[in-house]
Amino acid sequence: MEKIVSEFPVPELVEDKELIPIAEKVLSGERLSFEDGVKLFETDDLLTLGRLADFVNRKKNGNLVYFVVNRHINLTNICVGSCKFCAFRRRREDFDSYELTIDEVLRKIESFKGVSEVHIVSGLHPDWKYDYYITLLKEIKESFPDVHIQAFTAEEIDYLSRISGKSIYEVLHDLIEAGLGSLPGGGAEIFNEELRKKLCPEKLSSAKYLEIHRIAHRFGLKTNASILYGHIESYEDRVDHLLRLRELQDETGGFQAFISFAYHPENTELGGNLTTGFDDLKMLAVARLILDNFPHIRAFWIMLGEKLAQVSLHFGVDDLDGTVVEESITHSAGANTGSFLPKERLIKLIKEAGKVPVERDTVYNVLRVYTVGRDD
C-alpha cells in the first residue's frame, strides 16, 4: 500500500479494494494477467483506472500528446462483404454507392495542402483488379513523393491475395515497391472466433489478421492494431484480444499504436446501442495497462467526439490521431462528429488538457513540438 500512497496523493479514492494488488503490479512494472484484465473491466472505479493508466502513459511518453496532419480516403463503399456491424457497405446497384477513380483520389489529396499522411481503407470492390491498387499507390507516390501512404487493412491485404492469386508476402512486396509505407489497424474487430462467425462470417480469421501483421513487421513495415468493442463481446473477449496483440508485439515489436473503435449501431444489421463514455474511457485505460509493450494508445476522436477524446488524455491516451479531413465508414453508422479537425483545434484541445502537442509523421518522427503557453 505504501507504493500506492507514494504515487496517488489521494489513496482513499481507490474505492474498489480488489484493484489494490493490480495497482501494486502496475506501479512496480509487473505485467498484468488475464484475470487482472477482467477485474479492470469489471470495476466501476473509473478514476483509479485513469490514474493507473496515466501513470503508465507518463512513464512511456511524459506529457506529450501526438497528432498527424492526415487525410482519410475511402476508395469505395461497394463491397462483397457481409459484416453485420457495418453500415458503410453498398451493392453496386444502390443509389448511394460510389467508386473513386485514381484521378479523383489524386485530386482529393491535392485539395488538402500540407498533408503528411494519406490514410486509405475501403470496401472490397468485386470488380477492381489487383493492378488498380498497385497503380493507385504508384501514382500517389509519383505525384506526392513526400506523403506517407498508410493503406489497406489486413482484410484488404487478404482480399488482394485472393483476387491476385499471390501470397501475402508477394502482395506486401508489390505494395511496398509501389509506395506503401505502413498498415492501419482496422479489420481486427474481436478475435473470438465464435463471435467472428456471428459478426463477420466471411472475414479473415483472427489468426490470419495476426499473421498478416507479422509478415508486415518482417518487411519492416510499422502497423497499428485495433479492437471493435461494445457489440456482443464480453469483457473476457476484450482481454483475450488485447493479450493476443501483446503476444505478437513481444515477438515482432512492429506495432506502433493501439486504437479502440467503439461500435456504432445505426444502419447496421446487428443493431444494438451506442457505447457510453464510461465504457469508452475504461476501454482505453485498460488497453494502456495491458498493452505494456505498445508505445502509443490512440483516441480516435471521430468515434469519441472532441470532448471525450480530450478527457481520454488523462486515461492513458497519448495520441489524438489527426486532422482526418474526410471519413465515411463511422459516419455511415451514425457518428455525429465532424469529419475534420484543423491542426490548430487539435493543438488547442491538447494544450487545454495540460499536455504538450507534438506534430508527428506516420511513424512517429517528431515534426514540431508546440510549447504550452504559446499561440501557434
BELQUI-V965504 format. One record per residue. PHI is phi in whole degrees, -180 to 180 (999 if undefined). BURIAL is 1 if it has 24 or more other C-alpha atoms within 12 Angstrom, else 0. D_CENTER is the distance of its C-alpha to the mean C-alpha in Angstrom with 1 decimal. Layout:
phi=PHI burial=BURIAL d_center=D_CENTER
phi=PHI burial=BURIAL d_center=D_CENTER
This chain:
phi=999 burial=0 d_center=35.0
phi=-61 burial=0 d_center=36.1
phi=-63 burial=0 d_center=32.8
phi=-65 burial=1 d_center=31.1
phi=-60 burial=0 d_center=33.8
phi=-68 burial=0 d_center=33.3
phi=-92 burial=0 d_center=29.6
phi=-111 burial=1 d_center=29.7
phi=-66 burial=0 d_center=32.5
phi=-124 burial=0 d_center=32.7
phi=-63 burial=0 d_center=32.6
phi=-67 burial=0 d_center=34.3
phi=-79 burial=0 d_center=31.0
phi=-79 burial=1 d_center=29.8
phi=-74 burial=0 d_center=30.9
phi=-87 burial=0 d_center=29.7
phi=-66 burial=0 d_center=31.9
phi=-67 burial=0 d_center=30.0
phi=-83 burial=1 d_center=27.3
phi=-60 burial=1 d_center=29.8
phi=-61 burial=1 d_center=29.7
phi=-69 burial=1 d_center=25.9
phi=-60 burial=1 d_center=26.1
phi=-62 burial=1 d_center=28.7
phi=-62 burial=0 d_center=26.5
phi=-61 burial=1 d_center=23.7
phi=-69 burial=1 d_center=26.3
phi=-96 burial=0 d_center=27.9
phi=81 burial=0 d_center=24.8
phi=-84 burial=0 d_center=25.3
phi=-70 burial=1 d_center=22.6
phi=-85 burial=1 d_center=21.9
phi=-98 burial=1 d_center=22.9
phi=-57 burial=1 d_center=21.9
phi=-63 burial=0 d_center=24.6
phi=-62 burial=1 d_center=23.3
phi=-61 burial=1 d_center=19.8
phi=-63 burial=1 d_center=21.5
phi=-61 burial=1 d_center=23.7
phi=-64 burial=1 d_center=21.0
phi=-71 burial=1 d_center=19.5
phi=-78 burial=1 d_center=23.1
phi=-73 burial=1 d_center=24.2
phi=-101 burial=0 d_center=24.8
phi=-84 burial=1 d_center=25.1
phi=-65 burial=1 d_center=22.0
phi=-66 burial=1 d_center=23.5
phi=-67 burial=1 d_center=24.1
phi=-57 burial=1 d_center=20.5
phi=-63 burial=1 d_center=19.6
phi=-62 burial=1 d_center=22.3
phi=-65 burial=1 d_center=21.4
phi=-65 burial=1 d_center=17.7
phi=-66 burial=1 d_center=18.9
phi=-60 burial=1 d_center=21.5
phi=-64 burial=1 d_center=19.2
phi=-63 burial=1 d_center=16.9
phi=-64 burial=1 d_center=20.2
phi=-64 burial=0 d_center=21.4
phi=-85 burial=1 d_center=18.5
phi=-126 burial=1 d_center=17.9
phi=61 burial=1 d_center=21.0
phi=-105 burial=1 d_center=20.8
phi=-87 burial=1 d_center=18.5
phi=-130 burial=1 d_center=15.5
phi=-96 burial=1 d_center=13.8
phi=-154 burial=1 d_center=13.0
phi=-131 burial=1 d_center=13.5
phi=-87 burial=1 d_center=15.8
phi=-132 burial=1 d_center=14.1
phi=-136 burial=1 d_center=14.9
phi=-84 burial=1 d_center=13.1
phi=-135 burial=1 d_center=15.6
phi=-102 burial=1 d_center=15.7
phi=-63 burial=1 d_center=18.8
phi=-160 burial=1 d_center=20.2
phi=-105 burial=1 d_center=19.9
phi=-79 burial=1 d_center=22.7
phi=-149 burial=1 d_center=21.4
phi=-83 burial=1 d_center=23.2
phi=-73 burial=1 d_center=20.8
phi=-142 burial=1 d_center=21.7
phi=-65 burial=1 d_center=18.6
phi=-73 burial=1 d_center=20.0
phi=-94 burial=1 d_center=16.9
phi=-98 burial=1 d_center=16.6
phi=-109 burial=1 d_center=18.4
phi=-84 burial=1 d_center=17.7
phi=-62 burial=1 d_center=19.9
phi=-135 burial=1 d_center=23.4
phi=-94 burial=1 d_center=26.5
phi=-56 burial=0 d_center=28.4
phi=-77 burial=0 d_center=31.2
phi=-67 burial=0 d_center=29.2
phi=-65 burial=0 d_center=30.2
phi=-107 burial=0 d_center=26.8
phi=-75 burial=0 d_center=25.5
phi=-152 burial=1 d_center=24.8
phi=-152 burial=1 d_center=24.3
phi=-88 burial=1 d_center=24.0
phi=-81 burial=0 d_center=26.4
phi=-64 burial=1 d_center=25.7
phi=-62 burial=0 d_center=27.8
phi=-66 burial=0 d_center=25.9
phi=-62 burial=1 d_center=22.6
phi=-63 burial=1 d_center=24.5
phi=-68 burial=0 d_center=25.9
phi=-64 burial=1 d_center=22.5
phi=-67 burial=1 d_center=21.5
phi=-63 burial=0 d_center=25.0
phi=-72 burial=0 d_center=24.9
phi=-116 burial=1 d_center=22.3
phi=-72 burial=0 d_center=24.1
phi=84 burial=0 d_center=22.6
phi=-70 burial=1 d_center=19.2
phi=-106 burial=1 d_center=18.0
phi=-139 burial=1 d_center=15.0
phi=-111 burial=1 d_center=15.0
phi=-114 burial=1 d_center=11.8
phi=-119 burial=1 d_center=13.3
phi=-137 burial=1 d_center=12.3
phi=-163 burial=1 d_center=15.1
phi=-74 burial=1 d_center=17.5
phi=-94 burial=1 d_center=19.7
phi=-68 burial=1 d_center=22.8
phi=-72 burial=0 d_center=26.0
phi=-115 burial=0 d_center=28.2
phi=-66 burial=1 d_center=26.3
phi=-90 burial=0 d_center=27.5
phi=-55 burial=1 d_center=25.8
phi=-63 burial=0 d_center=27.5
phi=-57 burial=0 d_center=25.8
phi=-69 burial=1 d_center=22.5
phi=-66 burial=1 d_center=24.3
phi=-63 burial=1 d_center=26.4
phi=-56 burial=1 d_center=23.5
phi=-63 burial=1 d_center=21.8
phi=-61 burial=1 d_center=25.3
phi=-73 burial=1 d_center=26.3
phi=-62 burial=1 d_center=23.2
phi=-66 burial=1 d_center=23.8
phi=-68 burial=0 d_center=27.5
phi=-79 burial=0 d_center=27.2
phi=-134 burial=1 d_center=24.5
phi=-62 burial=0 d_center=25.0
phi=-92 burial=0 d_center=23.2
phi=-89 burial=1 d_center=19.9
phi=-80 burial=1 d_center=17.1
phi=-102 burial=1 d_center=15.9
phi=-105 burial=1 d_center=12.3
phi=-149 burial=1 d_center=13.0
phi=72 burial=1 d_center=13.1
phi=-68 burial=1 d_center=11.0
phi=-58 burial=1 d_center=12.9
phi=-61 burial=1 d_center=14.6
phi=-69 burial=1 d_center=15.8
phi=-61 burial=1 d_center=17.0
phi=-62 burial=1 d_center=18.9
phi=-64 burial=1 d_center=20.4
phi=-63 burial=1 d_center=21.6
phi=-64 burial=1 d_center=23.2
phi=-71 burial=0 d_center=25.0
phi=-77 burial=0 d_center=26.3
phi=-99 burial=0 d_center=27.5
phi=75 burial=0 d_center=28.9
phi=-96 burial=0 d_center=27.3
phi=-75 burial=0 d_center=25.6
phi=-58 burial=1 d_center=21.9
phi=-58 burial=1 d_center=23.3
phi=-66 burial=0 d_center=25.4
phi=-62 burial=1 d_center=22.6
phi=-63 burial=1 d_center=20.4
phi=-59 burial=1 d_center=23.6
phi=-63 burial=1 d_center=24.5
phi=-66 burial=1 d_center=21.2
phi=-64 burial=1 d_center=21.2
phi=-61 burial=0 d_center=24.8
phi=-82 burial=1 d_center=24.0
phi=132 burial=1 d_center=21.6
phi=-62 burial=1 d_center=18.1
phi=-110 burial=1 d_center=16.4
phi=-167 burial=1 d_center=13.1
phi=-109 burial=1 d_center=10.8
phi=-74 burial=1 d_center=7.3
phi=-101 burial=1 d_center=5.5
phi=-62 burial=1 d_center=6.7
phi=95 burial=1 d_center=10.0
phi=-71 burial=1 d_center=9.8
phi=50 burial=1 d_center=10.8
phi=-132 burial=1 d_center=13.2
phi=-78 burial=1 d_center=15.2
phi=-58 burial=1 d_center=18.5
phi=-67 burial=1 d_center=20.5
phi=-64 burial=0 d_center=22.9
phi=-70 burial=1 d_center=20.2
phi=-62 burial=1 d_center=18.7
phi=-65 burial=0 d_center=22.3
phi=-82 burial=0 d_center=22.5
phi=-86 burial=1 d_center=19.2
phi=-151 burial=1 d_center=18.9
phi=-62 burial=0 d_center=22.0
phi=-92 burial=0 d_center=21.9
phi=-79 burial=1 d_center=18.4
phi=-59 burial=1 d_center=18.2
phi=-73 burial=1 d_center=18.6
phi=-63 burial=1 d_center=16.3
phi=-62 burial=1 d_center=18.6
phi=-69 burial=1 d_center=18.2
phi=-56 burial=1 d_center=14.4
phi=-66 burial=1 d_center=14.9
phi=-66 burial=1 d_center=17.9
phi=-63 burial=1 d_center=16.4
phi=-68 burial=1 d_center=13.9
phi=-61 burial=1 d_center=17.1
phi=-65 burial=1 d_center=19.1
phi=-59 burial=1 d_center=16.7
phi=-65 burial=1 d_center=16.9
phi=-64 burial=0 d_center=20.7
phi=-75 burial=1 d_center=20.8
phi=92 burial=0 d_center=19.3
phi=-74 burial=1 d_center=16.1
phi=-85 burial=1 d_center=13.1
phi=-136 burial=1 d_center=9.9
phi=-109 burial=1 d_center=6.4
phi=-136 burial=1 d_center=5.9
phi=-149 burial=1 d_center=4.8
phi=-143 burial=1 d_center=7.6
phi=-106 burial=1 d_center=9.4
phi=-130 burial=1 d_center=12.0
phi=95 burial=1 d_center=15.2
phi=-111 burial=1 d_center=17.1
phi=-121 burial=1 d_center=19.6
phi=-83 burial=1 d_center=18.1
phi=-102 burial=0 d_center=19.9
phi=-62 burial=1 d_center=19.0
phi=-61 burial=1 d_center=20.2
phi=-64 burial=1 d_center=17.8
phi=-63 burial=1 d_center=14.8
phi=-65 burial=1 d_center=16.6
phi=-57 burial=1 d_center=17.4
phi=-60 burial=1 d_center=13.9
phi=-64 burial=1 d_center=12.9
phi=-68 burial=1 d_center=16.2
phi=-70 burial=1 d_center=15.9
phi=-67 burial=1 d_center=12.8
phi=-61 burial=1 d_center=14.9
phi=-65 burial=0 d_center=17.8
phi=-67 burial=1 d_center=16.4
phi=-65 burial=1 d_center=15.3
phi=-58 burial=0 d_center=18.9
phi=-76 burial=0 d_center=20.2
phi=-114 burial=1 d_center=18.4
phi=67 burial=1 d_center=16.7
phi=-92 burial=1 d_center=14.5
phi=-80 burial=1 d_center=10.9
phi=-98 burial=1 d_center=10.0
phi=-136 burial=1 d_center=6.9
phi=-110 burial=1 d_center=5.3
phi=-124 burial=1 d_center=2.8
phi=-101 burial=1 d_center=5.7
phi=-100 burial=1 d_center=6.7
phi=-75 burial=1 d_center=10.4
phi=-65 burial=1 d_center=12.9
phi=-115 burial=1 d_center=15.1
phi=-88 burial=1 d_center=18.5
phi=-62 burial=1 d_center=20.5
phi=68 burial=1 d_center=22.0
phi=-102 burial=1 d_center=20.6
phi=-72 burial=0 d_center=23.0
phi=-73 burial=0 d_center=21.7
phi=68 burial=0 d_center=22.2
phi=112 burial=0 d_center=21.9
phi=-122 burial=0 d_center=20.9
phi=-69 burial=1 d_center=18.2
phi=-70 burial=1 d_center=16.6
phi=-97 burial=0 d_center=18.4
phi=-61 burial=0 d_center=17.4
phi=-60 burial=1 d_center=18.8
phi=-70 burial=1 d_center=16.6
phi=-61 burial=1 d_center=13.4
phi=-67 burial=1 d_center=14.6
phi=-62 burial=1 d_center=15.8
phi=-60 burial=1 d_center=12.5
phi=-67 burial=1 d_center=11.0
phi=-65 burial=1 d_center=14.4
phi=-66 burial=1 d_center=14.9
phi=-59 burial=1 d_center=11.7
phi=-63 burial=1 d_center=13.1
phi=-76 burial=1 d_center=16.5
phi=-83 burial=1 d_center=15.9
phi=-85 burial=1 d_center=13.6
phi=-68 burial=1 d_center=16.4
phi=-104 burial=1 d_center=15.8
phi=-93 burial=1 d_center=12.3
phi=-64 burial=1 d_center=13.0
phi=-136 burial=1 d_center=10.2
phi=-115 burial=1 d_center=8.3
phi=-111 burial=1 d_center=6.4
phi=-97 burial=1 d_center=7.6
phi=-88 burial=1 d_center=6.8
phi=-62 burial=1 d_center=10.6
phi=-56 burial=1 d_center=11.0
phi=-88 burial=1 d_center=10.7
phi=-88 burial=1 d_center=12.2
phi=88 burial=1 d_center=14.8
phi=-60 burial=1 d_center=16.0
phi=-67 burial=1 d_center=18.2
phi=-69 burial=1 d_center=15.9
phi=-61 burial=1 d_center=13.2
phi=-65 burial=1 d_center=16.3
phi=-61 burial=1 d_center=17.5
phi=-62 burial=1 d_center=14.3
phi=-66 burial=1 d_center=15.3
phi=-109 burial=1 d_center=18.1
phi=-126 burial=1 d_center=16.1
phi=99 burial=1 d_center=14.4
phi=-88 burial=1 d_center=11.8
phi=-129 burial=1 d_center=12.6
phi=-150 burial=1 d_center=10.3
phi=-104 burial=1 d_center=10.3
phi=65 burial=1 d_center=8.5
phi=-164 burial=1 d_center=11.6
phi=-72 burial=1 d_center=14.4
phi=67 burial=1 d_center=12.8
phi=75 burial=1 d_center=16.4
phi=-152 burial=1 d_center=16.1
phi=-142 burial=1 d_center=13.7
phi=-114 burial=1 d_center=15.5
phi=-67 burial=1 d_center=13.5
phi=-69 burial=1 d_center=12.6
phi=-68 burial=1 d_center=15.9
phi=-65 burial=1 d_center=17.8
phi=-98 burial=1 d_center=17.1
phi=106 burial=1 d_center=18.5
phi=-61 burial=1 d_center=16.1
phi=-107 burial=0 d_center=18.7
phi=-80 burial=1 d_center=16.8
phi=-74 burial=0 d_center=17.7
phi=-113 burial=1 d_center=16.0
phi=-150 burial=1 d_center=16.9
phi=-122 burial=1 d_center=17.1
phi=-60 burial=1 d_center=19.7
phi=-54 burial=1 d_center=19.2
phi=-63 burial=0 d_center=22.1
phi=-71 burial=0 d_center=20.5
phi=-60 burial=1 d_center=17.4
phi=-61 burial=1 d_center=20.0
phi=-63 burial=1 d_center=22.0
phi=-60 burial=1 d_center=19.4
phi=-69 burial=1 d_center=18.7
phi=-64 burial=1 d_center=22.4
phi=-65 burial=0 d_center=23.4
phi=-83 burial=1 d_center=21.3
phi=79 burial=0 d_center=23.5
phi=-111 burial=1 d_center=20.9
phi=-104 burial=1 d_center=21.3
phi=-72 burial=1 d_center=19.2
phi=-130 burial=1 d_center=18.3
phi=-80 burial=1 d_center=17.6
phi=-124 burial=1 d_center=16.0
phi=-97 burial=1 d_center=15.6
phi=-62 burial=1 d_center=12.7
phi=-102 burial=1 d_center=13.9
phi=69 burial=1 d_center=14.6
phi=-74 burial=0 d_center=18.2
phi=-78 burial=0 d_center=19.5
phi=-97 burial=0 d_center=21.1
phi=-165 burial=0 d_center=22.5
phi=-106 burial=1 d_center=22.8
phi=-102 burial=1 d_center=23.9
phi=-65 burial=0 d_center=26.4
phi=-62 burial=0 d_center=26.5
phi=104 burial=0 d_center=29.6
phi=-92 burial=0 d_center=29.8
phi=-95 burial=0 d_center=29.3
phi=-114 burial=0 d_center=27.3
